[in-house]
């Protein structure tokens, strides 16, 4: 039914509205009866996911049962037959009301500023939704072999189910990654009854909450059982609509590193850092601000915990001090910070100097860790630390050529 309403909306001239899912909180939705005939999102022109509550006793509707307030409002403006110009202006002036926010396809790219504009998210706080979906995905991982494959069948469906859950996990993490440096966008006009400024810096604590979530989940070491990984059989079916696999076994390191790289690139992109830098000027002096300096320190602390807070013990290649996933993440982080120092053209100058400061600190932390008699490093971790230190020293000792502009 929701799909039909969505497509009929297109035939009536409505574009996608990917901000409609931020109308109600998850708590409000799950207080509704499961068979409610009311809308859960402000518009059927969003791409809404199934609402699956983590608490079976508090389960609201799985999908929105009818059109929402934005749909009524847009249709009234476009199709009211007896409306003159003043009537249309009055209708349009309601844009600041709850449930009438609008953002469409070109507003949902990862580089766009408004973190409330997403496909397949739900609720007023996408960080809470991301946490919920990531927990769902992890819980279901343990049940893949039991639920996805019947006796007598091959294990190709297990690989498909694993891929779907993995995609949901990392897509949810990406919602959180849009919050640092986020700027809410409002389309209100001057003089509207509930007029808001066109731009509003995202609450500082929400930005902190988003990075904290990523630090505790996506940047950690995922735990997939050997049994599961060894049952992810590839399909041998091939036709014009499918790309051939480069590996029949599952390339788990490649996939996780690729996803972590995308998140880290989002958190440390030139656009994110520039918005964070600018945001310090866009809120009142007495207001709390999530600054560029705080952000870079938070990300560095999340990536290099093992360097900063040594844990005593005797480590082996099978039980390394720094896991293979964390080593990969740290290489990515060093490379990103080094790029700021070496070029610096795509980021604020303050980000470049902060990156140099953090690299110098990390260099010292590696030296301290390597000399720590209580931490008996495995070969993987020791080699990783030595290589990282070599790269860092190369960057810190390099000469930066700045071309003058004639």
Secondary structure, DSSP 8 states (H G I E B T S, - for coil): -HHHHHHHHHHTT----TTGGGSS-HHHHHHS-TT--S-SSS-TTS-------SSGGG---SS--S--HHHHHHHHHHH-TT--HHHHHHHHGGGGSTT-----GGG-STTSS-TT--SS--SS-HHHHHHHHHHHHHHHHTTHHHHH--TTS-SHHHHHHHHHHHHHHHHHHHHHHTTTT-EEE----TT-TT---SEEE--HHHHHHHHHHHHHTTTS-----HHHHTT--------TTS---S-SS--HHHHHHHHHHHHHHHHT-HHHHHHHHHHTTSS-TTS----HHHHHHHHHHHH-HHHHS---EE--SSS-SS-HHHHHHHHHHHHHHHHHHHT-SSS-HHHHHHHHHHHHHHHHHHHHHHH-TTEE--HHHHHHHHHHHHHHHHHHHS--------
